[in-house]
């Protein structure tokens, strides 16, 4: 029987805005709904969110994690959003065991809730909130190689019913989101996106080269304009480590008036 792995790197938009009918998120909302309608519904979802960093890989292990409204200055309804999906303590412990065996320092957290990097996109994709979820933190050191390794270790779960989601943003320059677009900023945004699309999707790249490009992402055109800090890109590295192949499908869209992208992997090996 073939081993089957499925992963999705998604651009999750600005805070709760995708759930508030914000027009600059219309393409994102539709994209996520289309993806969930075309892939097999997973038995559980592992989410690596840009909005959680710890000194070691930390894993939510509660049975019913609360929501963390980790955004500020939005309408009152933003803090009434619900997404009562269950946790999956058994899966969390399996992940921690695999990390330990691979020499990755990890910790289980029974009390931490799910941040908006999880509940905003999943409320769009799976509004029934009936799929158990586990969230894994980024590492505070923000080292690309270590996040690829996290994904590689998750391969050892060997469970074809899982979906691994990297919840970040292919473009994440907060100042640029609120500044007028110019010819120069458009070139910088689109040049990095072209590099990212090629890196994730080109079948002409070998996996050693693809991994090297991701690890050395700062060498990409206008990398630090698009990501002054890399926490919204690194969930992609976990997804790639989980699959270690070109993406099956890429999605190009506009979010907050910036060119953005998402990547889906459905790989048999």
C-alpha positions in Angstrom: 0.0 0.0 0.0 1.4 3.4 -0.9 2.1 6.0 1.7 0.1 9.1 1.1 0.7 12.6 2.5 -1.3 15.8 2.2 -0.3 19.3 3.2 -1.4 22.9 2.6 0.4 26.1 3.0 -2.2 28.9 3.2 -2.0 32.6 3.4 -4.4 33.4 6.2 -5.0 37.1 5.7 -5.3 39.9 8.2 -6.5 38.9 11.6 -10.3 38.2 11.6 -11.0 40.2 8.4 -11.6 37.1 6.2 -14.6 36.3 8.5 -15.9 39.8 8.4 -16.7 40.0 4.7 -13.8 42.3 4.0 -13.6 42.7 0.3 -9.8 42.5 0.1 -10.1 38.9 1.4 -12.8 37.7 -1.1 -10.3 35.7 -3.2 -8.8 34.1 -0.1 -12.2 33.1 1.3 -13.2 31.5 -2.0 -9.9 29.8 -2.5 -10.0 28.1 0.9 -13.6 27.0 0.4 -12.7 25.5 -3.0 -9.7 23.6 -1.6 -11.7 22.0 1.2 -14.4 21.0 -1.2 -11.9 19.2 -3.5 -9.7 17.3 -1.0 -10.7 14.4 1.1 -11.9 15.4 4.6 -9.1 14.6 7.1 -9.5 12.7 10.3 -7.3 15.3 12.1 -5.5 18.5 11.3 -2.0 19.5 12.4 -1.5 23.3 12.2 1.7 25.2 12.3 0.8 28.8 12.8 2.9 31.9 12.3 1.3 33.3 15.5 2.9 30.9 18.0 6.7 30.8 18.8 8.4 28.9 21.6 12.0 28.0 22.5 11.2 24.4 21.7 8.5 22.7 19.5 5.4 23.0 21.7 2.3 21.0 21.0 -1.3 21.6 22.1 -2.5 18.6 24.0 -5.8 19.7 25.5 -9.0 17.9 24.7 -11.0 21.2 24.1 -8.6 24.1 23.6 -10.2 27.6 23.8 -9.7 30.2 21.2 -7.0 32.9 21.5 -8.2 36.3 20.0 -4.6 37.4 19.3 -5.5 40.5 17.4 -6.3 44.1 18.4 -8.5 47.0 17.3 -11.2 45.0 15.4 -15.0 45.2 15.8 -16.6 43.6 18.9 -17.9 40.7 16.8 -14.2 39.7 16.1 -14.0 38.6 19.8 -17.2 36.6 19.7 -16.0 34.2 16.9 -16.5 30.6 17.9 -14.8 27.5 16.5 -15.3 24.6 19.0 -13.2 22.0 17.3 -11.8 19.3 19.7 -8.1 18.8 20.4 -6.5 15.4 19.9 -4.3 14.6 22.9 -3.3 11.1 21.6 -2.0 12.6 18.4 -0.1 15.3 20.3 1.6 12.7 22.4 2.6 10.7 19.3 4.1 13.8 17.8 6.0 14.6 21.0 7.4 11.0 21.0 8.5 11.3 17.4 10.2 14.6 18.1 12.0 13.1 21.1 13.2 10.1 19.0 14.5 12.6 16.4 16.4 14.7 18.9 14.0 17.6 18.7 13.3 19.2 22.0 9.5 19.4 22.5 6.8 20.1 25.1 3.1 19.4 25.5 0.8 22.2 26.5 -2.6 21.2 27.9 -3.8 24.7 28.4 -2.9 26.7 25.3 -5.7 27.5 23.0 -5.9 27.8 19.2 -4.9 31.2 17.7 -6.4 32.9 14.7 -3.9 31.2 12.4 -5.9 28.1 13.0 -9.5 29.1 13.6 -9.9 31.8 10.9 -8.9 29.6 7.9 -10.5 26.5 9.4 -13.8 28.2 10.0 -13.9 28.9 6.3 -12.7 25.5 5.2 -14.5 23.3 7.8 -17.2 25.4 9.4 -18.7 22.4 11.2 -15.7 22.4 13.5 -15.8 18.6 13.8 -12.2 17.7 12.9 -9.8 17.3 15.8 -6.9 19.7 15.7 -3.4 19.9 17.1 -1.3 23.0 16.8 2.5 23.1 16.8 4.6 26.2 17.6 7.3 27.7 15.5 10.7 27.8 17.0 11.8 31.3 18.2 15.2 30.9 16.5 13.3 31.0 13.2 15.9 28.7 11.5 14.6 27.4 8.2 16.5 24.1 8.5 14.9 23.3 11.8 11.4 23.9 10.5 12.0 21.6 7.5 13.2 18.9 10.0 9.9 19.3 12.0 8.0 18.5 8.8 10.3 15.6 8.0 9.7 14.1 11.4 5.9 14.4 11.0 6.2 12.1 8.0 6.8 9.3 10.5 3.2 9.5 11.7 2.5 7.6 8.5 -1.2 8.4 8.6 -2.8 9.1 5.2 -5.9 10.6 6.9 -4.1 13.6 8.3 -3.8 17.1 6.9 -0.8 19.2 7.8 -1.5 23.0 7.4 1.2 25.7 7.4 -0.8 28.8 8.3 1.2 31.9 7.4 1.3 34.4 4.5 3.4 34.4 1.3 3.7 38.2 1.7 3.9 39.7 5.1 5.1 43.3 5.3 2.7 45.1 7.6 3.8 48.6 6.6 3.3 47.7 3.0 -0.2 46.5 3.5 -1.2 50.0 4.7 0.8 52.0 2.2 -0.2 52.9 -1.4 1.0 50.4 -4.1 3.6 51.8 -6.4 5.3 50.5 -9.5 8.3 49.7 -7.3 6.5 47.9 -4.6 4.5 45.9 -7.2 7.7 44.7 -8.8 9.1 43.6 -5.4 6.0 41.8 -4.4 5.5 40.0 -7.7 9.2 39.1 -8.1 9.3 37.3 -4.8 6.0 35.6 -5.5 7.4 34.4 -8.9 10.4 33.0 -7.1 8.2 31.2 -4.5 5.9 29.8 -7.2 8.9 28.4 -9.0 10.5 27.1 -5.9 7.4 25.2 -4.6 6.1 24.0 -8.0 8.7 23.6 -10.7 9.3 20.0 -11.7 12.6 21.1 -13.2 14.0 21.5 -9.7 15.5 18.5 -7.9 14.5 18.2 -4.2 18.0 19.1 -3.0 17.9 22.3 -5.0 14.3 23.0 -3.9 15.2 22.5 -0.2 18.3 24.7 -0.6 16.3 27.5 -2.1 13.8 27.3 0.8 16.5 27.2 3.4 18.3 30.1 1.8 15.1 32.0 1.1 16.7 35.4 1.9 18.6 35.2 -1.4 15.3 35.4 -3.3 14.4 38.6 -5.0 13.2 41.3 -2.5 12.9 38.6 0.2 13.3 41.0 3.1 10.8 43.5 1.6 8.2 40.8 1.5 9.2 39.3 4.8 10.9 41.7 7.2 10.5 38.9 9.7 10.1 35.4 8.5 7.5 33.9 10.9 4.8 34.0 8.2 7.0 32.1 5.7 8.3 29.3 8.0 5.1 27.3 8.1 5.8 26.7 4.4 9.1 25.0 5.4 7.2 22.6 7.7 4.9 21.7 4.9 7.7 21.1 2.5 9.6 19.0 5.0 6.5 16.8 5.4 6.3 16.2 1.7 9.7 16.8 0.1 8.3 17.2 -3.4 7.0 19.9 -5.7 3.5 21.0 -4.8 0.6 19.4 -6.6 -1.2 22.7 -7.1 -0.5 26.4 -6.5 -3.0 29.2 -6.1 -2.3 32.8 -7.1 -4.5 35.4 -5.6 -4.8 39.0 -4.2 -5.1 39.4 -0.4 -5.1 42.9 1.1 -4.2 44.2 -2.4 -1.0 42.2 -2.5 -0.2 39.3 -4.7 -0.2 36.2 -2.5 -0.1 32.4 -3.0 -1.1 29.1 -1.4 0.3 25.6 -2.1 -1.3 22.2 -1.9 0.5 18.9 -1.8 -1.2 15.5 -2.3 1.7 13.0 -2.7 1.8 9.2 -3.0 5.2 7.7 -2.4 
